[in-house]
């Protein structure tokens, strides 16, 4: 029984990779939508500034980057944690062997 459980632990991180990829993709898409809505609420503009936009100032560009980065980090963390907890509940094994990212 111990040997079977050890094999399960070794193969699970590899099996989790497609799940993690799908969750990452979905969380990125949702974070993009959230960023557009947040930028619209903050600045009442459809498009956020690009770093190479000559018409925008430093403050506006840095604000947009900070908001976007925060939303993407939160979305990815929520997706990673949710996926890992779901895998652990269904298999009894945490999907990453070293306790962190693979």
C-alpha positions in Angstrom: 0.0 0.0 0.0 2.8 2.4 0.8 4.5 1.8 -2.5 1.2 2.6 -4.4 0.8 5.8 -2.4 4.4 6.8 -3.2 3.8 6.2 -6.9 0.7 8.3 -6.7 2.7 11.2 -5.1 5.4 11.0 -7.8 2.9 11.1 -10.7 0.4 13.7 -9.4 2.5 16.8 -10.0 2.8 15.9 -13.7 -0.9 15.1 -13.9 -1.7 18.5 -12.2 0.2 20.5 -14.8 -2.7 20.6 -17.4 -5.2 21.4 -14.7 -2.9 24.2 -13.4 -2.4 25.5 -17.0 -6.2 25.6 -17.6 -6.8 27.3 -14.2 -4.0 29.8 -15.0 -5.4 30.6 -18.4 -8.9 31.1 -17.0 -7.7 33.2 -14.1 -5.8 35.4 -16.5 -8.8 36.0 -18.7 -10.9 36.9 -15.6 -8.2 39.2 -14.3 -8.1 41.0 -17.7 -11.9 41.5 -17.5 -11.6 42.7 -13.9 -8.8 45.1 -14.8 -10.8 46.7 -17.7 -13.8 47.2 -15.4 -11.6 48.5 -12.6 -9.8 50.9 -14.9 -13.2 52.1 -16.2 -14.4 52.7 -12.6 -11.1 54.5 -11.6 -10.5 56.7 -14.7 -13.8 56.5 -16.7 -11.8 55.5 -19.8 -12.2 52.4 -22.0 -8.5 51.8 -22.6 -5.7 51.7 -20.0 -2.5 53.5 -20.8 0.3 51.5 -22.4 3.9 52.1 -21.2 4.8 53.5 -24.7 1.8 55.8 -25.0 3.3 59.2 -25.5 0.1 61.0 -24.4 0.0 59.6 -20.9 2.1 60.6 -17.9 4.2 58.5 -15.6 1.7 58.5 -12.8 -1.1 57.2 -14.9 1.1 54.5 -16.5 2.4 53.3 -13.1 -1.1 53.3 -11.6 -2.4 51.2 -14.4 0.5 48.7 -14.1 0.1 48.4 -10.3 -3.6 47.8 -10.5 -3.2 45.3 -13.3 -0.3 43.5 -11.5 -2.3 43.3 -8.3 -5.4 41.9 -10.0 -3.4 39.3 -12.0 -1.5 38.2 -8.9 -4.6 37.8 -6.8 -6.4 35.9 -9.6 -3.5 33.5 -10.1 -3.1 32.9 -6.4 -6.8 32.1 -6.0 -6.8 29.8 -9.0 -3.6 28.0 -7.9 -4.8 27.5 -4.3 -8.3 26.5 -5.4 -7.0 23.9 -7.8 -4.5 22.5 -5.3 -7.2 22.2 -2.6 -9.5 20.5 -5.1 -6.8 18.0 -6.1 -6.0 17.3 -2.5 -9.7 16.8 -1.6 -10.2 14.4 -4.5 -6.9 12.4 -4.2 -5.7 13.0 -0.7 -2.3 14.3 -2.1 -1.1 17.8 -2.4 -0.3 18.3 -6.1 3.2 19.8 -5.7 5.9 17.7 -4.2 8.1 20.4 -2.6 5.3 22.5 -1.0 5.7 25.3 -3.6 5.6 25.8 -7.4 6.9 23.1 -9.6 
